[in-house]
Each structure stands twice: as C-alpha cells, then as structure tokens.
Amino acid sequence: MEKATQQIVRIGIIGCGEITQVAHLPTLNLMSKFFKITFLCDVSQEALQFYQQRVVGGSLPAITINPEELCSSSEVDVVLIANSDEYHADHAILSLRNNKTVFLEKPAALNMRDMERIKVAQLDSSGTVMVGYMRRYASAFLEAIKLIGGLDKVVYARVRDIIGPNNLSAKESGCFPERFSDIKDSTIEDKTHRAKEIVSQAFNECQVPMTDQRARVWRLLGGLGSHDMSAMREALGMPEKVIGASLGLPIWSVLFQYPGFPLVYESGIDLNHRFDAHIEVYGIDKTIRLQFDTPYIKGLPTTIHVRETVNGIYQETVKRITYEDSYTQEFRELWELVVNGKEVKTTITDAEEDLKIFQMIMRAGFEGEK
C-alpha cells in the first residue's frame, strides 16, 4: 500500500438515476486518485449496462440489480446510496449489517422510525453513516459560518430555495443523462406502496392528519428542504418554534422564531428555469448572504456577498473562495473518513434534526388551516 494520501477507496453505488449520472459519477471519475467505482446497482438493467461503460479506472465495475450482492462484496469499502428515498433506510441498514461505510444521500429517512432503525444498525456495525449534505462542505459555506459568527447581533435572517425543474439543468450539464424504461411493474408498485407507508408513518408521528397536498409538501421538504434546514441549522442553530406556515404549492413559506430574531423560509419548485437559493443574515450594520447555484452544472461557485457600513461608508463585496464544487469537497471528507478516520459532521443523528423541523412546520401549517 502506498502512503495514506494515495489510498484508493472502492465505492459501490446503489442507484444510477439523475443525481448519480450528473454529479456522483463524473465527480468520482475525476477523483480517480482517491476513489474507484467497483460496483453498480440499479433496478434498470439497461442503466447498469450503459453506465458500466462510463466508469473510468481500468476494469469495469460489477453490476447487479440486487443490493445485497453489492453490500456484501469484498470489493466495496463504501456504499453510496443514491436511489429513490423510499429505499434509503433499508439499504443503509443492509450496508451497515455488512460493516460498510455508508454515504447516504439526503433525505436519510422520511420519518423518525426509520431514522431510529438506521441509528440502531449503526451501533451494531463497524461501519458508519455520512449523510450527503454537500452544501455544508462548500468552502464558501464554511467561510460564511465564520462571518455570521462574527456579527455582534443577528436581527433578521432569510433562507430561500425557489428553483426550476432540476432536469432542465441536467440536460445542460454536459453529462447527457439518460432515462430507461425497462423497470418492472412490480418494482414501480413496490415503490408506490413504500412511499405511502413511509409518509403515513411520518404524519402519525407528527399527529397531524395527512392529505394529498400535505404529503407532497412533506416529500418536497425531504428532497429540497433538507438542504435548506441542514445548512440553516449549522449557520444559526435550531429554531425555537414556528410562528406560522403557509404550505401551499408550488411555493410555501415558514416564519421561524430564533432567540432574538425571526427567520423567513421561502421555498418551492416552479417551471421557471433558474436557481434562487441563499441564506441571508442581517446584523445591525452588516448583512451576509451566501448564494448557492445549481449543483447540476459543475464549477458554478458558491459565493458570499457582504453588505456593510464602515466609518459611515456603505460598501459591497463578493467573495468567491473556489471554483471547486461542493460534491468534490464533500467526497474529499468521505475519503478522510474512510482512510484517516476523520469525524464527519453530517451524521445520521445530525440528519434527524431536520425531521424535527419538518414536524414543527407541518404542525404550524395544520394549525393555520383550521
């Protein structure tokens, strides 16, 4: 074995859908000094055969439609779970039972029951779970945290994530993502059944009656909102309560109360092809805005915008820390976890905090509808 800095971590990927095609596969291919994709698993045999040919690094990865085969393979050090979130908990548990390190795309789980199942499985495993909150590994995000911490007092904050369909950006990514139609009807039926049961369990835990619209909002909170709530928590901590929530579609909004200041959260997905995502924190004489762009286009930087008054003079500055994308920075942390045992911040216990916020939002929204 070469020096630790040259150790190659072997990855098996469960799920060859859009995010794997546009983000994970290209990034891991470019990071071939650190990672080698040795196994692919998907419900589509056509997808497996297609993307098997697009993995760099010499020998072709093994392919399977059976997650157990991948998770039990001696050729896999890390299981990257990027399939539909109905299967995240079960496949994370399967990986942990095989003592693998797990890179689990968000949402880690959509209800507390499944979060607890993952936590219990991790206690009985030599493996561990890292949840894929890539925004929190961006250099600009880490710098913004320092700047926010340097404010004398926070008086107001805003989190916004209103975007157009991701598939529009994926088409322009240069990765040429594909869709495949050889998925069995029984597989689709199983996914539909799981989705209904998982969300029903979530609303039982919330003690809020489930409607079709509330169920759609819950899924959107898990898919899009988990990015926002996770970054919000690291930047500002947990909110004290939700003052009110309007949970309409396609755009929803929430008013959080923090100690000493309110925070407005606006989010949704419409048909406008743009990506408007930021965290903005207001001090008395300085405002710090962290601006995210779509992660589907590699190299678009996360930037920091500082507006402040210094000696009576108003000034604006923009900081671009790096062009290196947050997926690359996130995977570097994954490599450090596997090779050097570095502690990661985006644990399964950390991810559980997002569900607590989702519950607060749903209860406030239900009260507002009465």
Secondary structure, DSSP 8 states (H G I E B T S, - for coil): ---GGG--EEEEEE--SHHIIIIIHHHHHHTTTTEEEEEEE-S-HHHHHHHHTT--SSS--EEES-HHHHHT-TT-SEEEE-S-GGGHHHHHHHHHHTT-EEEEES-S-SSHHHHHHHHHHHHT-S--EEEE-GGGG-HHHHHHHHHHHT-S---EEEEEEEE--HHHHHHTSSS---------HHHHHHHHHHHHHHHHHHHHHHT----HHHHHHHHHIIIIIHHHHHHHHHHH---SEEEEEE--SSEEEEEEEETTEEEEEEEEE-SSS-EEEEEEEE-SSEEEEEEE--TTSTT---EEEEEEEETTEEEEEEEE--SS-HHHHHHHHHHHHHHH----S--HHHHHHHHHHHHHHHHHHHHHH-
